[in-house]
Amino acid sequence: MGRIFLCYLVNFLLISANAADIRHLNIWPMPKSVSYGHGSLYLGSDFELKTEGTKFVDSSGILKDAFLRTIDVVKGNHVIESNSSKFDSSFVLKGIHVVVFSPSDELQHGVDESYELHIPARGNLLYAHIEAKTVYGALHALQTFSQVCYFNFTSRGIVVHQVPWTIVDQPRFSYRGLLIDTSRHYQPLPVIKKVIDSMTYAKLIHSLSLLRYLRIRTYGMVHIPFQNVIHLLMLQKFYAKNRGINVLAEIDVPGHAQSWGVGYPSLWPSIDCKEPLDVSNESTFKLIDGILSDFSKIFKYKFVHLGGDEVNTSCWQSTPHVHKWLQKNKMNGSEAYQYFVLRAQKIALSHGYEIINWEETFNNFGSKLSRKTVVHNWLGSGVAQRVVEAGLRCIVSNQDKWYLDHLDAIWQGFYINEPLTNITDPKQQSLVLGGEVCMWGEHIDGSDIEQTIWPRAAAAAERLWTPYDMLAKDPEQVRSRLSHFRCLLNQRGVAAAPLDGLERLWTPYDMLAKDPEQVRSRLSHFRCLLNQRGVAAAPLDGLGRSAPEDPGSCYLQ
């Protein structure tokens, strides 16, 4: 039987994305350097991974698993009916050849994430080629490869368009984070895993913040035994590492820690005044030391977040035994706040961590902070500039632009928010590690977290990844490409729709409640079960698709 010869026009005159209209490229985030042609290739039926010449042994399966995930997302739910053996072999891509130059799989801040991706236009035994300093650069390359593959509805096969490709890429900032607030609403593990997977698609992957350790254990109606918390954290850590994501844990002290006293009442200054944590109680610092000791065995990321924001010290002043301690130590509330933060820093340093603190610590006593402090900007503009002028490092998350819970913050604002605003000195620019979009959870749970994160977080992801000179000056110039990426996320199962109710179709009529309020408790329980299994089911009350009104257990919403 004769072969089918594909009549493709292959343009070997490469077009550089620096000169071409990059709006015609549907890659997100835009790589550092791109050149492409106008040809097309088919993916072979037995598309394979080759690693000859690599120094990376892949004993933990990081690269192999990433390759298999790439093939899964490229194929999606499509039925592949084409038989590549019937095509001209010079137009069939047989696989990907990956060469990683480092044997290490250590994932740490500043790890080399660069890569090169080459996809030929035609030839015999065609392979795409990836070269990367580390396996984590290779993971990025696989994500980029997945975005140049499309399902062809005519041939019923996967096609790589615009070959030949030559992509040389690396991130602009090493810290590109997404904070998930796991305290105000418990986020089930399947939900967190889905968020981790979606982060990799946008290369917004370097730091996932799991907020407020003890709140995971005791909040509202949710109670998880301590050993189960450790188990969950380990699962998240290893699941994330296999996708190139560091897990940054935060314990926010001394404020935002009222829930600690549910398990340890002595940490409250009094039953009537429950935060900040009791600065006069040595048990407070012993517990922080114990938590960070546990963290050091699980989280090998060099940073730990110690919070330090929104501390109102009036509770210390009004509680007799704490007030007496303040007088004995000749401190006022502000000085006690400084004492608490600096002592917590020393504890973290003793466990080998470098520290991240919210900007209030810098605003109040910046000169006293450890030189290993990274200041996390969230309140206002100009803070990052002052931080780096003081010689400290900074992460940008200004709330008017990069707070995802601000539903009035539009994607255009996420895109144009520049971490280096008014910072022109190269040495000071290097002190800005990057930025983080923050998914605070007052009105967020498993039913709406994905929709609230995406696609706005993707707009910030390009700001943090793509070289400044290649970023669009007008965000409307990237609207089409971001819309395409949003559709790609949908195709990959991100932001699944709420489950349609089927009970009235299944249950015999005589067993249906005449008053729907009679089934409220049972339906609330089922809604929680859906959330725990990763289904984005909305709260019962409110509109057809609404957010939780307040923090608390899903069983009560």
C-alpha positions in Angstrom: 0.0 0.0 0.0 1.5 3.3 -1.0 2.5 6.0 1.4 0.5 9.2 1.7 2.7 12.2 0.9 1.7 15.4 2.7 1.8 18.5 0.7 3.1 21.0 3.2 4.9 24.1 2.3 7.9 24.3 4.6 9.4 27.7 4.9 13.1 27.4 6.0 13.4 31.1 6.3 13.0 31.4 10.0 11.1 34.2 11.5 12.3 35.7 14.8 9.7 36.5 17.3 11.6 39.7 18.1 10.8 41.0 14.6 7.6 39.1 13.8 4.1 39.8 15.2 4.2 37.6 18.3 0.5 37.9 18.6 0.3 35.1 16.1 2.2 32.8 18.5 0.1 31.0 21.0 2.7 30.3 23.7 2.2 31.4 27.3 4.3 32.8 28.8 6.3 34.1 25.9 9.8 32.7 25.8 13.0 34.7 25.8 13.8 33.9 22.2 11.7 32.3 19.5 12.1 31.5 15.8 9.7 29.5 13.8 8.7 28.5 10.3 5.5 27.6 8.5 5.6 23.9 8.2 3.8 21.1 10.1 4.7 17.7 11.4 2.6 14.8 12.7 3.4 13.2 16.1 4.3 9.5 15.6 1.9 6.9 16.9 4.7 5.6 19.2 6.0 9.0 20.3 8.9 8.3 22.6 11.3 9.8 25.1 15.1 9.4 24.4 17.7 10.4 26.9 21.0 9.3 25.3 23.8 11.6 26.4 22.1 12.9 29.5 23.8 13.0 32.9 20.5 12.9 34.7 19.7 9.3 35.8 16.0 10.1 36.7 15.9 7.5 39.5 12.8 9.2 40.9 11.0 9.3 37.6 10.7 13.1 37.4 11.5 13.4 33.7 9.7 10.2 32.6 6.5 11.2 34.5 6.7 14.7 33.1 6.9 13.3 29.5 3.9 11.0 30.1 1.9 14.0 31.5 2.9 16.0 28.5 1.6 13.3 26.1 -1.6 13.1 28.1 -2.4 16.8 27.9 -1.4 17.0 24.2 -3.8 14.2 23.4 -6.5 15.4 25.8 -9.7 13.6 25.4 -9.3 13.3 21.6 -9.6 10.0 19.9 -6.4 9.6 17.9 -7.4 7.8 14.7 -4.6 8.7 12.3 -1.9 6.1 11.6 1.4 7.9 11.3 3.0 4.9 9.5 0.9 5.8 6.5 2.4 9.2 6.3 5.7 10.3 4.6 8.2 9.6 7.4 10.0 12.9 6.7 6.9 14.6 8.2 6.6 12.4 11.3 8.0 13.4 14.6 9.1 10.2 16.4 9.8 11.5 19.8 11.7 14.0 22.0 15.4 13.6 22.8 16.2 15.2 26.2 19.7 16.0 27.4 20.1 17.2 31.0 23.6 18.3 31.9 23.3 18.1 35.7 22.8 14.8 37.5 21.1 16.4 40.5 17.4 16.7 41.1 17.8 19.1 44.0 15.1 21.8 43.8 16.1 25.0 45.5 15.7 28.8 45.0 17.8 29.9 42.1 18.0 26.5 40.4 18.8 26.9 36.7 15.5 26.7 34.8 16.9 27.5 31.4 16.3 25.3 28.3 16.6 25.1 24.6 13.9 23.4 22.4 14.5 22.6 18.8 11.9 21.0 16.5 13.0 20.3 12.9 10.9 20.8 9.8 11.5 17.6 8.1 14.0 14.7 7.7 14.6 11.1 8.5 14.0 9.8 12.1 12.8 13.2 13.3 13.1 14.0 17.0 12.5 17.2 18.9 15.5 18.1 20.9 15.7 19.6 24.4 18.8 20.7 26.2 18.7 21.9 29.8 21.1 22.5 32.7 18.8 20.8 35.1 15.8 18.5 34.9 13.6 21.4 35.9 14.5 23.4 32.8 13.6 20.3 30.8 10.1 20.2 32.5 9.6 23.8 31.3 10.6 22.8 27.8 8.1 20.0 27.8 5.4 22.4 28.8 6.4 24.7 25.9 6.3 21.7 23.5 2.8 20.9 24.6 1.6 24.3 23.6 2.8 24.0 20.0 0.9 20.7 19.5 -2.7 20.7 18.2 -5.3 18.1 17.4 -6.2 18.1 13.7 -9.9 17.4 13.3 -9.4 16.4 9.6 -6.7 13.9 10.0 -7.6 12.9 13.6 -4.0 13.2 14.7 -1.7 15.5 16.7 0.1 18.1 14.6 3.0 20.4 15.5 2.5 23.7 13.6 5.0 26.4 12.6 8.0 24.1 12.4 11.0 24.5 12.5 11.0 25.8 16.0 14.1 27.1 17.9 13.3 28.4 21.4 15.9 29.6 23.9 14.3 30.4 27.2 14.8 31.2 30.9 12.8 33.0 33.5 13.3 36.7 34.2 12.7 36.2 38.0 13.6 33.2 40.0 10.7 33.6 42.5 7.3 33.2 40.7 4.8 32.3 43.4 1.2 31.5 44.1 0.0 31.8 47.7 -2.9 29.5 48.7 -4.7 30.4 51.9 -5.4 27.0 53.5 -6.6 28.4 56.8 -9.9 30.2 56.3 -11.3 27.4 54.2 -9.8 23.9 54.3 -8.6 23.0 50.9 -8.8 19.3 50.2 -5.6 17.6 48.9 -7.1 16.9 45.4 -7.9 20.6 45.0 -4.4 21.6 45.9 -2.9 19.0 43.5 -5.1 20.4 40.7 -3.8 23.9 41.5 -0.2 22.6 41.4 -0.7 21.0 38.0 -2.3 24.2 36.6 0.7 26.3 37.9 3.1 24.2 35.8 1.1 25.1 32.6 1.9 28.8 33.1 5.4 28.3 34.5 4.2 30.1 37.6 5.8 27.3 39.6 8.6 28.2 41.9 6.9 28.8 45.1 3.5 27.6 46.5 2.7 29.0 49.9 0.6 26.9 52.1 -0.6 29.3 54.7 -0.7 29.0 58.5 0.3 25.6 59.6 -1.8 25.1 62.7 -5.0 26.5 61.1 -5.0 23.5 58.8 -5.4 21.4 62.0 -8.1 23.1 63.9 -10.4 25.4 62.1 -14.2 25.4 62.5 -15.7 22.0 62.1 -12.6 20.6 60.4 -10.2 18.7 62.6 -7.2 16.7 61.2 -4.9 14.8 63.6 -1.4 16.1 63.8 0.2 13.1 62.1 -2.3 13.4 59.2 -1.2 17.0 58.8 2.4 15.9 58.4 1.3 13.2 56.0 -0.6 15.7 53.9 2.2 18.2 53.9 4.7 15.5 52.8 2.3 14.4 50.0 2.0 18.0 48.8 5.8 18.5 49.0 6.7 15.4 47.0 3.9 15.9 44.5 5.0 19.5 44.0 8.7 18.7 43.7 8.0 16.1 40.9 6.5 19.0 39.0 9.4 21.5 39.8 7.5 23.4 42.5 9.0 24.4 45.8 6.5 24.4 48.7 7.0 27.5 51.0 5.3 27.0 54.3 4.1 30.0 56.4 3.4 30.3 60.1 2.1 33.8 60.6 3.2 35.1 64.0 2.3 36.8 66.2 -0.9 38.0 64.5 -3.4 36.0 62.5 -2.9 33.1 64.9 -6.1 33.0 67.0 -6.9 29.5 65.9 -3.7 28.2 67.5 -5.4 28.6 70.9 -8.1 26.1 69.9 -5.4 23.4 70.3 -3.2 25.3 72.8 -5.3 27.7 74.9 -2.3 28.9 76.8 -1.1 30.7 73.7 -3.9 33.2 74.0 -3.2 36.2 76.2 -6.6 35.5 77.7 -10.0 33.9 76.9 -11.3 37.3 76.0 -8.3 38.5 74.1 -7.0 35.8 71.8 -4.4 37.5 69.6 -1.6 38.3 69.0 0.0 35.2 70.6 1.1 35.7 74.1 4.6 37.3 73.9 5.1 36.7 77.7 4.7 33.0 77.5 7.8 30.9 76.8 5.6 28.1 75.6 4.7 30.3 72.6 8.3 30.3 71.4 8.8 26.6 72.3 5.9 25.7 70.0 7.3 27.9 67.2 10.6 26.1 67.6 8.9 22.7 67.5 7.0 23.6 64.4 10.0 24.8 62.6 11.9 21.7 63.7 9.2 19.6 62.0 9.3 21.8 59.0 13.0 21.4 58.6 12.6 17.7 58.2 9.9 18.1 55.5 10.5 21.3 53.6 14.0 21.7 52.2 13.2 25.0 50.6 15.7 27.6 51.9 12.9 30.0 53.0 10.2 29.9 55.6 7.5 32.6 55.9 7.0 34.0 59.4 4.3 36.5 58.6 4.4 39.4 61.0 1.6 41.4 59.4 -1.4 43.3 60.8 -0.4 43.0 64.5 -2.5 44.9 66.9 -0.7 45.0 70.3 -3.6 46.4 72.3 -4.4 43.0 73.6 -1.0 42.7 75.2 -1.5 46.1 76.9 -5.0 45.2 78.2 -4.1 41.7 79.6 -2.8 42.0 83.2 -0.1 39.4 83.1 1.2 40.4 79.7 1.1 44.1 80.7 3.1 43.2 83.8 5.7 41.4 81.7 6.0 44.4 79.4 6.6 46.7 82.4 9.2 44.3 83.8 11.0 44.2 80.5 10.6 47.9 79.9 8.8 47.5 76.6 5.7 49.1 75.0 3.5 47.3 72.5 5.6 48.3 69.5 8.8 47.1 71.1 7.2 43.8 72.1 6.1 43.3 68.5 9.7 43.8 67.4 11.0 41.5 70.2 8.5 38.7 69.0 9.4 39.0 65.3 13.2 39.0 65.9 13.0 36.1 68.3 11.0 34.1 65.8 13.6 35.0 63.2 16.4 33.6 65.4 14.5 30.4 65.9 14.1 30.0 62.1 17.8 30.8 61.5 18.8 28.1 64.0 17.0 25.6 61.9 18.9 26.6 58.7 16.1 28.8 57.2 16.2 32.2 55.7 13.2 34.3 56.5 10.4 36.0 54.7 8.3 38.6 56.6 5.5 40.8 55.5 6.4 44.4 55.0 5.1 45.8 58.3 8.2 44.4 59.9 10.4 46.4 57.6 8.2 49.5 57.9 8.5 49.4 61.8 12.0 48.2 62.5 13.7 47.4 59.2 17.2 48.1 60.4 16.8 45.4 63.1 15.8 42.6 60.8 18.2 39.8 60.0 20.2 40.4 56.8 18.8 37.1 55.7 15.3 38.6 55.6 13.2 38.8 52.4 10.6 41.5 52.8 7.2 40.6 51.3 5.6 43.8 49.9 1.8 43.9 49.9 0.5 47.2 51.2 1.6 49.9 48.9 3.9 51.2 46.1 7.4 52.3 46.7 8.1 49.7 49.4 10.2 47.4 47.2 12.4 50.4 46.2 13.0 51.3 49.9 13.7 47.7 50.8 16.4 47.2 48.1 17.9 50.6 48.9 18.4 49.2 52.5 20.2 46.2 51.0 17.5 43.6 51.8 15.8 41.3 49.3 12.1 41.8 48.3 9.1 39.9 46.9 6.3 41.9 45.4 2.6 41.1 46.0 1.0 44.6 46.1 -2.6 44.1 46.9 -4.1 46.5 44.4 -2.7 44.5 41.5 -1.8 40.9 42.6 -4.4 39.9 45.2 -6.6 37.4 43.5 -9.3 37.7 46.1 -9.8 41.3 44.9 -12.4 40.4 42.2 -12.3 43.9 40.9 -8.6 43.5 40.0 -8.7 42.8 36.3 -6.2 40.7 34.3 -4.8 43.8 32.6 -3.7 45.1 36.0 -2.0 41.8 36.8 -0.2 42.0 33.5 1.2 45.5 33.8 2.3 45.3 37.4 6.1 45.7 37.2 8.2 44.5 40.2 11.1 46.8 39.3 9.1 50.1 39.2 11.6 52.9 39.9 14.4 50.5 40.6 17.1 51.3 38.0 20.4 50.2 39.7 21.3 46.7 38.5 22.6 45.6 41.9 19.3 46.7 43.6 17.3 45.1 40.8 18.9 41.8 41.6 17.6 42.0 45.2 14.0 41.8 43.9 13.6 38.0 43.8 10.3 38.2 41.9 6.6 38.3 42.9 3.7 36.3 44.1 0.0 36.4 43.4 -2.1 35.8 46.6 -5.2 33.7 46.8 -6.6 34.7 50.1 -9.4 32.5 51.2 -12.2 34.5 53.0 -14.6 33.8 50.1 -12.7 30.9 48.4 -13.0 27.2 48.8 -12.8 24.1 46.6 -15.8 25.3 44.6 -14.3 28.5 43.1 -10.6 28.5 43.7 -9.6 27.6 40.2 -11.9 30.2 38.6 -10.5 32.8 40.9 -6.9 32.1 40.2 -7.0 31.7 36.4 -6.6 33.3 34.0 -5.4 36.4 36.0 -2.5 34.6 37.6 -1.3 33.7 34.1 -1.1 37.4 33.3 1.3 37.8 36.3 3.2 34.7 35.2 4.2 36.3 31.9 5.3 39.4 33.7 7.6 37.3 35.9 8.9 35.0 33.2 9.3 36.9 30.0 12.1 39.4 29.4 11.0 43.0 30.0 11.6 44.2 26.4 9.3 41.4 25.1 6.4 42.2 27.3 3.5 44.0 25.8 3.2 47.7 26.7 -0.5 47.5 26.1 -2.0 44.4 27.7 -4.7 44.4 25.0 -2.0 43.2 22.6 -1.9 39.9 24.4 -5.7 39.4 24.8 -6.0 36.9 22.0 -3.0 34.8 23.2 -4.2 34.9 26.8 -7.7 33.8 25.6 -6.1 30.9 23.8 -4.2 29.9 27.0 -7.4 30.1 29.0 -9.1 27.7 26.6 -6.0 25.4 26.9 -6.5 25.4 30.7 -10.2 24.5 30.2 -9.2 21.7 27.9 -6.8 20.4 30.5 -9.6 20.2 33.1 -8.8 23.4 35.0 -11.9 25.1 36.6 -14.3 22.2 36.3 -18.0 23.2 36.4 -20.2 22.5 39.4 -21.8 19.0 39.5 -25.4 18.9 38.0 -27.9 17.6 40.5 -29.3 14.2 39.7 -31.3 13.2 42.8 -34.7 14.1 41.5 -34.1 11.9 38.5 -32.9 9.0 40.5 -34.9 8.9 43.7 -38.5 7.5 43.8 -41.1 10.3 44.0 -42.5 9.2 47.3 -39.1 9.4 49.0 -38.4 13.0 47.9 -38.7 15.6 50.6 -41.7 17.8 50.2 -39.8 20.7 51.9 -36.3 20.9 50.4 -35.0 22.4 53.8 -35.4 18.8 55.1 -32.4 17.7 53.0 -30.2 20.8 53.6 -27.9 19.0 56.1 -27.5 15.9 53.8 -26.9 18.0 50.7 -24.4 20.2 52.6 -22.5 17.0 53.6 -22.6 15.8 49.9 -21.3 19.1 48.7 -18.4 18.8 51.1 -17.7 15.3 49.9 -17.6 16.6 46.3 -15.1 19.3 47.4 -12.9 16.7 49.1 -12.8 14.7 45.9 -11.7 17.7 43.9 -15.1 18.6 42.4 -15.8 22.4 42.4 -19.3 22.3 44.0 -20.6 25.7 45.1 -22.2 26.5 48.5 -25.9 25.8 48.9 -27.0 29.3 49.6 -26.7 32.2 47.2 -26.9 32.3 43.4 -26.3 29.3 41.2 -22.6 29.9 41.3 -21.5 31.9 44.4 -18.6 32.1 46.7 -18.6 31.4 50.5 -19.7 34.4 52.5 -17.3 33.9 55.4 -14.5 31.6 56.6 -15.5 28.3 58.1 -16.3 24.7 57.5 -17.9 23.6 54.2 -20.5 21.6 56.3 -22.0 24.9 57.4 -22.3 26.6 54.0 
